[in-house]
Amino acid sequence: MLVKIGLVLILFLSTNCSSPLVYDISLSEVRMPAGVKEKYGEYVVSKAADTKILKYNFEDKMIKATWVITPKIISFELTNKTDHSIKIIWNDAAYIDIKGVSHRITHIVTKYDAHVFDILPQSPTVVPAKVTAEKSIIPIDHVHFSGFGPFRKLGVDPLLPTSGLNQDEADKNIKGKTMQVLLPLQIDDTTYEYTFIFKIDDVRTK
C-alpha cells in the first residue's frame, strides 16, 4: 500500500555556522502490507492542528502515529486504537538515511558505546490498548561518548547536514532524497511492517 502526501515540514536548523541549512521535508509515502488495509480499513495523513511544533499524523483503525523531525532524531507518539496490546519490535526496526544505508536504531539513551550496544538485543515496547507511547528514533551508530567517569558526555550525530554546504552542493547531494523509518508492529502474534518515508523537497542556505 502506498500513501502519497504533499505535507511539508520546515525545519530551521540553528548552528554556530554562519550559513545554516533550512529544510523543507514532507511525509511523502507510507508503505504497509496489503493485509493492514483489509483488516484495519482506510488511513489518513494530516497536519496536527494547534501545536507550536509542526507535527504530522498518520492514522488507521489500528494506530495513530504523530511524527516530529529534528536534525538529530525523529520522535513520534504511537496511540494503540485497538482492544489488544501492540508491540514495537525494535530488533527489526530500522532507519534508512538519504544515501539508502540502513541503520539499526535505539529508542533509549544507553551507557554503552555504539559498537557494544549494536550487538545487544532490545526488548519490544508494549503499548497497551487505548494507550499512547512516546518514543524517539536514534541510529545506534550515530551515538558516541567522550570523556571518562563523571565527565563522560553523550553525543548524537545529526541525521542531516546542518551546515558546511553551498547551495549547489545542497541541491546536488540532498534535495529530493528521502529518509525512511521501518517500524514493525506486532498484534495478535502478527507483525505488520509500516514504512514511513520523509522526502526532502527543498534545502536552502540561510
C-alpha positions in Angstrom: 0.0 0.0 0.0 1.2 3.5 -0.8 0.1 6.8 0.6 1.4 9.8 -1.3 1.0 13.0 0.6 2.0 16.6 0.0 2.6 17.7 3.5 5.6 19.9 4.1 7.6 20.1 7.3 10.0 23.1 7.5 13.0 22.6 9.8 15.1 25.6 10.7 18.4 24.2 11.8 20.4 26.6 14.0 24.1 26.0 14.3 27.2 28.1 15.1 28.0 28.2 11.4 27.2 31.5 9.6 25.3 29.6 6.9 22.9 27.0 8.4 20.8 24.9 6.2 17.0 25.2 6.0 15.0 22.1 5.1 11.5 21.5 3.6 10.6 17.9 4.4 7.3 16.2 3.6 5.8 12.9 4.7 5.5 11.7 1.1 4.7 8.0 1.4 3.6 5.3 3.9 4.0 1.7 2.9 2.5 -1.3 4.6 1.4 -4.9 3.8 -1.8 -5.3 1.9 -3.4 -7.1 4.9 -3.3 -4.0 7.0 -5.8 -2.1 4.9 -8.1 -5.2 4.6 -8.2 -5.6 8.4 -7.9 -2.0 9.6 -9.5 0.0 6.8 -8.6 3.2 5.2 -6.0 5.6 6.6 -5.3 9.3 6.5 -2.4 11.6 7.0 -2.9 15.1 8.3 -1.1 18.1 9.8 -1.6 18.3 13.6 -3.6 21.4 14.5 -3.0 23.9 17.3 0.6 22.9 18.0 3.7 25.1 18.4 5.8 22.4 16.8 4.9 21.1 13.3 3.6 17.6 13.7 2.0 15.2 11.2 -0.4 12.4 11.9 -0.8 9.0 10.3 -4.0 7.2 11.3 -5.8 4.0 10.5 -8.1 1.8 12.7 -5.1 0.2 14.4 -2.8 3.1 15.3 -2.4 6.8 15.3 1.3 7.9 14.8 2.3 11.6 15.3 5.7 12.4 13.9 8.2 15.2 14.5 11.6 15.5 12.8 14.6 17.4 14.2 18.2 17.5 12.9 19.3 14.8 15.4 16.4 12.5 16.0 12.9 11.5 14.8 10.3 11.5 17.5 6.8 10.0 17.5 3.8 9.3 19.6 2.1 6.0 18.9 -1.5 5.5 20.0 -2.9 2.0 20.1 -6.5 2.3 19.0 -7.3 -1.4 19.3 -8.5 -3.6 22.2 -5.3 -5.6 22.3 -1.7 -4.8 23.2 0.7 -3.8 20.4 4.4 -4.4 20.5 7.0 -2.3 18.8 9.7 -4.8 17.6 12.9 -2.7 17.9 15.2 -5.5 16.9 13.7 -5.4 13.4 13.2 -1.6 13.2 15.5 0.5 11.0 16.3 4.0 9.8 17.3 4.4 6.2 19.3 7.5 5.5 19.5 9.8 2.5 22.2 7.6 0.9 20.0 4.5 1.2 22.0 3.0 4.0 20.1 1.1 6.7 20.9 1.7 10.4 19.8 -0.2 13.4 18.1 2.1 15.8 17.5 2.7 19.5 14.8 4.5 21.4 16.7 4.9 24.6 19.9 6.6 25.8 22.4 4.0 26.7 25.6 4.0 28.7 27.2 1.7 26.2 29.2 2.9 23.1 27.6 2.2 19.8 29.8 -0.7 18.8 28.8 -2.5 22.0 25.1 -1.6 22.1 24.7 -2.6 18.4 25.0 -6.2 19.2 22.7 -6.2 22.2 19.0 -7.3 21.7 16.4 -4.7 22.5 13.2 -5.6 24.3 9.9 -4.7 22.5 7.9 -1.8 23.7 4.4 -2.9 24.8 1.7 -0.4 24.1 -1.5 -1.4 25.9 -4.9 -1.0 24.4 -6.0 2.7 24.1 -2.7 3.9 25.4 -0.1 6.3 23.8 3.7 5.7 23.9 6.2 8.5 23.2 9.4 7.4 21.6 12.5 8.7 19.8 14.4 7.1 17.0 18.2 7.3 17.1 20.5 5.4 14.7 22.8 3.5 17.0 25.9 4.2 15.0 25.2 8.0 15.4 25.6 7.7 19.2 29.1 8.4 20.7 30.6 9.3 24.0 33.6 11.4 25.0 35.4 11.7 28.3 35.5 9.4 31.3 33.8 8.9 34.6 31.6 11.8 35.8 32.8 13.8 32.8 31.6 11.3 30.2 29.3 13.1 27.7 26.8 11.8 25.2 26.9 13.0 21.6 24.5 12.2 18.7 25.4 12.9 15.1 22.7 14.7 13.1 20.5 12.8 10.6 21.1 15.6 8.1 23.9 18.1 7.5 23.2 21.3 9.3 25.9 23.4 7.6 29.0 23.3 5.5 27.4 23.0 2.1 26.9 25.7 -0.5 23.6 25.9 -2.5 24.9 23.9 -5.5 26.2 21.1 -3.2 22.9 21.0 -1.2 20.8 20.8 -4.4 23.0 18.0 -5.8 23.5 15.9 -2.7 20.4 16.4 -0.6 17.4 17.8 -2.4 15.0 15.2 -3.5 16.5 12.5 -1.2 14.4 10.5 1.3 14.7 9.3 4.8 12.7 6.2 5.9 11.7 4.7 9.2 10.8 1.0 9.2 8.6 0.3 12.3 7.4 -3.3 12.8 4.3 -3.6 14.9 3.0 -6.9 16.4 -0.6 -7.5 17.4 -2.2 -10.9 18.0 1.0 -12.7 17.0 1.0 -11.0 13.6 3.7 -8.4 12.7 2.9 -5.6 10.3 5.8 -3.5 8.9 5.0 0.2 8.5 7.5 2.2 6.5 7.3 6.0 6.9 9.1 7.9 4.1 10.1 11.5 4.5 11.2 13.4 1.4 13.5 16.5 1.3 11.6 18.7 -1.1 14.0 21.6 -0.7 17.1 22.7 1.1 18.4 26.2 1.3 21.4 28.0 2.7 20.2 30.7 5.1 
